[in-house]
């Protein structure tokens, strides 16, 4: 039989790499390009910050408007300043950021050139699928968890979520009770706060209507940057107005949905408001918008001090305190040594994290 000339014929199928292989190669190249771009941006940020390293920051971001921002300068003047394109690309900007400008004489003609490193970041998630979120406030020192006993009813799950957020940020929480004129001290609703008082969380009862507790709250906020956060309708905006914050959002109303009183959002963007008695307040959107990002299920118990104290007694070192045998945390709940409400809040938070 004569020998076949030319290259051997393929037995069938498509020639070359499979579609899956080509897709994998494209994804690998795209990831490499993103990594290289990230490294270039990091070098550019370092170089730009070095140019301002010997200068103190000049301004504080009060509110963001796309390519512009309200900036308060050291002399108290507020300018509506343009952001340099590099600021958008390399840094991003949000309320609470400390910035450098190009130093033009008129505050409204200045251009924001760079920002200083942040000490803390508060993030907002855009959807349930958004696991990283975007930063809405920076350099916070305290989180004022705002809640009402009634109208709308107090939900301890919200308190637990915010306490966890404060712990992950490494900032001090305080619990601000609003509308106490609607909840006399003999109201049984106050009992649900006992576990939080035992944790050492400062609880400040207030009424924007009567002014009760506002002096104590002003003293707690003085000299610090504090984020006000809580469900819509709990009275954050009314409280901000009662504290005399210039530019505080208007108060909203409650609506009934499914037999439950719900608040209407009056705060759609974060803004930094100055207290007449000293200090700054960041008014943020409602709790549904604030996300716990970069948090693993196994790390949640660390931020529940009473659970973390009991965890060494568990039989397994990786115990999540859910259904494991020999769990010292669940034993403490059964024996009444640990608040069942706090444990229930822990379980719900665990279940909310994928």
Wavefront OBJ file of the C-alpha trace (Angstrom):
o trace
v 0.000 0.000 0.000
v 1.455 3.367 -0.965
v 2.403 5.635 1.908
v 0.044 8.544 2.575
v 1.619 11.905 1.837
v 1.205 14.976 3.991
v 0.312 15.266 7.668
v -1.902 12.623 9.229
v -5.621 13.335 9.123
v -7.434 14.052 12.358
v -9.978 11.503 13.410
v -12.698 14.142 13.763
v -13.836 17.038 15.929
v -12.816 20.657 15.836
v -9.208 21.472 15.247
v -7.115 23.332 17.809
v -8.043 24.067 21.399
v -11.574 23.607 22.625
v -13.904 26.545 23.169
v -13.552 26.065 26.902
v -9.765 26.246 26.645
v -9.873 29.447 24.603
v -12.303 31.043 27.076
v -10.057 30.082 29.968
v -7.082 31.623 28.197
v -8.982 34.886 27.584
v -10.057 35.049 31.238
v -6.475 34.475 32.332
v -5.204 37.278 30.119
v -7.955 39.642 31.311
v -7.089 38.883 34.939
v -3.420 39.526 34.232
v -4.284 42.894 32.648
v -6.417 43.848 35.666
v -3.593 42.885 38.001
v -1.053 44.908 36.035
v -3.412 47.914 35.968
v -3.911 47.614 39.721
v -0.154 47.609 40.275
v 0.271 50.680 38.053
v -2.507 52.498 39.919
v -0.905 51.616 43.267
v 2.437 53.069 42.118
v 0.670 56.207 40.872
v -1.138 56.636 44.219
v 2.117 56.286 46.128
v 3.838 58.826 43.882
v 0.974 61.326 44.161
v 0.758 61.062 47.947
v 4.527 61.487 48.199
v 4.183 64.835 46.431
v 1.994 66.067 49.301
v 3.646 64.193 52.160
v 5.237 67.318 53.661
v 1.949 69.262 53.587
v -0.950 68.897 56.026
v -4.298 68.076 54.456
v -6.257 71.201 53.609
v -9.898 70.189 53.576
v -12.623 67.824 54.727
v -15.204 66.328 52.348
v -18.734 67.217 53.461
v -20.772 65.870 50.543
v -20.200 64.355 47.096
v -21.823 65.426 43.803
v -20.237 63.273 41.119
v -17.274 65.214 39.745
v -17.551 67.879 42.482
v -17.580 67.947 46.273
v -18.317 70.334 49.107
v -15.001 70.813 50.922
v -14.576 72.589 54.259
v -11.165 74.194 54.631
v -9.171 74.892 57.773
v -10.425 78.492 57.957
v -14.046 77.282 58.003
v -14.871 78.253 54.420
v -16.739 75.724 52.290
v -15.973 75.456 48.589
v -17.711 73.611 45.759
v -14.599 72.004 44.283
v -13.859 70.046 41.144
v -12.184 66.662 41.534
v -9.097 66.030 39.420
v -9.696 63.015 37.138
v -6.851 61.175 38.879
v -8.736 61.418 42.178
v -11.645 59.489 40.676
v -9.393 56.922 39.054
v -6.804 56.364 41.771
v -8.498 57.155 45.058
v -12.240 57.610 45.001
v -13.695 60.113 47.426
v -16.431 60.120 50.079
v -17.585 62.169 53.054
v -15.054 62.263 55.864
v -12.020 62.119 53.567
v -9.138 64.521 54.210
v -7.847 66.028 50.958
v -5.204 68.180 49.324
v -6.061 70.801 46.696
v -4.103 72.815 44.124
v -4.156 75.814 46.478
v -5.936 78.401 44.310
v -6.938 81.552 46.167
v -10.698 81.172 45.740
v -12.173 78.155 47.542
v -14.629 77.546 44.700
v -11.811 77.494 42.132
v -9.745 74.844 43.886
v -9.281 71.375 42.453
v -9.001 68.325 44.702
v -5.721 66.627 43.796
v -5.368 63.727 46.270
v -6.672 62.322 49.535
v -4.967 60.988 52.641
v -5.138 57.365 53.732
v -8.350 56.383 55.530
v -8.522 55.036 59.062
v -11.959 53.436 58.609
v -14.443 52.895 55.780
v -18.230 52.488 55.947
v -19.549 50.667 52.895
v -22.946 50.504 51.235
v -24.027 47.531 49.141
v -25.976 48.072 45.945
v -27.706 44.670 45.947
v -27.674 41.262 47.611
v -25.154 40.156 44.986
v -22.798 43.007 45.867
v -20.301 41.505 48.322
v -17.764 44.339 48.348
v -19.893 47.490 48.352
v -18.695 51.053 47.844
v -17.423 53.414 50.503
v -19.894 56.092 51.633
v -18.064 57.499 54.687
v -14.472 57.502 55.928
v -12.499 58.126 59.119
v -15.382 57.397 61.505
v -14.661 57.236 65.224
v -18.043 56.228 66.586
v -21.263 54.575 65.380
v -24.508 55.929 66.847
v -27.005 53.101 66.435
v -30.373 54.832 66.323
v -33.545 52.967 67.242
v -37.018 53.529 68.671
v -38.876 51.257 71.072
v -42.077 51.946 69.144
v -43.088 53.462 65.793
v -41.399 51.564 64.266
v -41.009 48.714 66.776
v -37.512 47.908 68.018
v -35.832 45.047 66.158
v -32.887 43.586 68.029
v -31.602 41.990 64.845
v -30.838 45.478 63.545
v -28.971 46.340 66.752
v -26.910 43.155 66.524
v -26.032 43.861 62.904
v -24.854 47.369 63.680
v -22.881 46.277 66.743
v -21.160 43.740 64.519
v -20.450 46.487 61.975
v -18.937 48.738 64.655
v -16.766 45.892 65.895
v -15.463 45.049 62.417
v -14.653 48.740 61.827
v -12.927 48.990 65.194
v -15.010 51.963 66.323
v -17.011 52.574 69.482
v -20.800 52.028 69.337
v -23.441 53.913 71.274
v -27.157 53.141 71.265
v -29.376 56.195 70.802
v -33.025 55.584 71.697
v -35.407 58.023 70.011
v -39.039 58.982 70.646
v -38.857 58.116 74.352
v -41.851 60.389 74.873
v -43.793 57.471 73.337
v -42.205 54.895 75.684
v -42.423 55.622 79.430
v -39.739 54.097 81.642
v -42.146 51.377 82.878
v -42.657 50.203 79.298
v -41.647 46.502 79.097
v -39.853 47.265 75.839
v -36.915 48.625 77.824
v -36.121 45.116 79.062
v -34.798 44.071 75.637
v -31.920 46.505 76.082
v -30.542 44.717 79.162
v -28.085 42.474 77.200
v -26.623 45.541 75.482
v -26.169 47.440 78.736
v -24.397 44.369 80.149
v -21.975 44.552 77.224
v -21.079 48.074 78.320
v -22.727 49.795 75.354
v -23.633 53.387 76.208
v -27.426 53.835 75.900
v -28.686 57.409 75.466
v -32.502 57.833 75.590
v -33.614 60.936 73.656
v -36.658 62.783 72.417
v -36.428 65.234 69.534
v -39.901 66.427 70.538
v -39.187 67.333 74.185
v -35.409 67.727 74.004
v -34.860 65.099 76.697
v -31.419 63.484 76.544
v -30.048 65.823 73.864
v -27.435 67.405 76.147
v -26.099 63.960 77.075
v -25.984 63.032 73.400
v -24.160 66.256 72.457
v -21.538 65.484 75.109
v -21.084 61.971 73.711
v -20.642 63.285 70.156
v -18.360 66.219 70.926
v -14.961 66.171 69.221
v -15.627 63.005 67.213
v -16.783 61.919 63.774
v -19.896 59.829 64.333
v -22.099 57.974 61.859
v -25.821 57.951 62.619
v -27.262 54.710 61.338
v -30.528 52.862 61.780
v -33.755 51.799 60.139
v -35.648 54.409 58.195
v -38.379 55.955 60.306
v -36.633 55.692 63.675
v -36.117 59.446 63.814
v -32.513 60.042 62.708
v -33.422 63.100 60.667
v -35.586 64.609 63.433
v -32.746 63.997 65.885
v -30.242 65.707 63.576
v -32.527 68.733 63.339
v -33.007 68.810 67.123
v -29.223 68.783 67.577
v -29.010 71.910 65.434
v -27.157 70.334 62.533
v -27.116 72.716 59.567
v -28.311 70.953 56.424
v -30.023 68.116 58.315
v -32.501 66.193 56.102
v -36.205 66.777 56.489
v -38.171 64.428 58.704
v -40.185 61.679 57.062
v -43.416 59.891 57.914
v -44.356 56.322 58.731
v -46.339 54.114 56.396
v -48.192 50.887 57.146
v -47.109 47.804 55.215
v -48.300 44.326 56.096
v -49.643 45.595 59.399
v -46.229 46.965 60.405
v -45.160 50.590 60.683
v -42.318 51.297 58.296
v -40.288 54.420 57.782
v -39.772 56.268 54.549
v -36.201 57.125 53.637
v -35.361 60.825 53.925
v -31.605 60.289 53.624
v -30.550 59.111 50.155
v -26.893 60.204 50.236
v -24.367 60.412 53.037
v -23.361 63.875 54.206
v -21.113 65.212 56.940
v -22.856 67.675 59.247
v -21.121 69.863 61.834
v -22.452 70.039 65.385
v -22.674 73.575 66.812
v -21.269 72.207 70.093
v -18.348 70.453 68.365
v -17.968 67.243 66.432
v -19.269 65.870 63.154
v -22.182 63.602 62.278
v -22.515 61.454 59.164
v -26.160 60.844 58.314
v -26.372 57.611 56.314
v -29.068 55.729 54.385
v -31.170 53.096 56.181
v -29.904 49.756 57.426
v -30.981 47.858 54.325
v -28.285 49.701 52.391
v -25.410 49.097 54.790
v -23.523 45.892 54.047
v -21.206 43.719 56.095
v -18.435 43.113 53.599
v -15.331 40.937 53.741
v -16.743 39.000 56.706
v -16.568 35.224 56.963
v -19.058 33.119 58.930
v -16.365 31.790 61.233
v -15.406 35.354 62.207
v -18.846 36.485 63.388
v -18.577 35.033 66.917
v -15.407 37.053 67.527
v -17.545 40.194 67.367
v -20.055 38.874 69.922
v -18.012 39.297 73.150
v -20.232 37.077 75.275
v -20.007 34.254 72.706
v -16.261 34.697 72.236
v -15.792 34.332 75.989
v -17.601 30.980 75.997
v -16.138 29.599 72.739
v -12.956 28.099 74.295
v -15.213 25.656 76.159
v -16.577 24.152 72.916
v -15.517 20.609 72.029
v -14.429 21.631 68.521
v -12.114 24.531 67.814
v -13.988 25.482 64.602
v -17.421 25.358 66.255
v -19.889 27.816 64.718
v -22.262 27.385 67.691
v -25.120 26.228 65.480
v -25.759 22.470 65.612
v -22.383 21.069 66.722
v -22.073 18.635 69.609
v -20.370 19.838 72.757
v -21.096 23.526 72.102
v -20.527 25.581 75.239
v -22.412 28.545 73.739
v -25.635 26.619 73.133
v -25.321 25.025 76.575
v -25.141 28.519 78.101
v -28.291 29.544 76.219
v -30.139 26.422 77.438
v -29.067 27.124 81.008
v -30.120 30.773 80.843
v -26.561 32.074 81.215
v -26.548 33.683 77.767
v -29.281 35.901 76.327
v -31.459 33.854 73.978
v -32.249 37.019 72.002
v -28.561 37.756 71.436
v -27.894 34.169 70.406
v -30.852 34.297 68.008
v -29.382 37.486 66.522
v -26.066 35.694 66.097
v -27.712 32.785 64.282
v -29.555 35.107 61.909
v -26.343 36.972 61.074
v -24.527 33.701 60.422
v -27.309 32.564 58.120
v -27.190 35.867 56.191
v -23.545 35.341 55.262
v -22.864 32.972 52.405
l 1 2 3 4 5 6 7 8 9 10 11 12 13 14 15 16 17 18 19 20 21 22 23 24 25 26 27 28 29 30 31 32 33 34 35 36 37 38 39 40 41 42 43 44 45 46 47 48 49 50 51 52 53 54 55 56 57 58 59 60 61 62 63 64 65 66 67 68 69 70 71 72 73 74 75 76 77 78 79 80 81 82 83 84 85 86 87 88 89 90 91 92 93 94 95 96 97 98 99 100 101 102 103 104 105 106 107 108 109 110 111 112 113 114 115 116 117 118 119 120 121 122 123 124 125 126 127 128 129 130 131 132 133 134 135 136 137 138 139 140 141 142 143 144 145 146 147 148 149 150 151 152 153 154 155 156 157 158 159 160 161 162 163 164 165 166 167 168 169 170 171 172 173 174 175 176 177 178 179 180 181 182 183 184 185 186 187 188 189 190 191 192 193 194 195 196 197 198 199 200 201 202 203 204 205 206 207 208 209 210 211 212 213 214 215 216 217 218 219 220 221 222 223 224 225 226 227 228 229 230 231 232 233 234 235 236 237 238 239 240 241 242 243 244 245 246 247 248 249 250 251 252 253 254 255 256 257 258 259 260 261 262 263 264 265 266 267 268 269 270 271 272 273 274 275 276 277 278 279 280 281 282 283 284 285 286 287 288 289 290 291 292 293 294 295 296 297 298 299 300 301 302 303 304 305 306 307 308 309 310 311 312 313 314 315 316 317 318 319 320 321 322 323 324 325 326 327 328 329 330 331 332 333 334 335 336 337 338 339 340 341 342 343 344 345 346 347 348 349 350 351 352 353 354
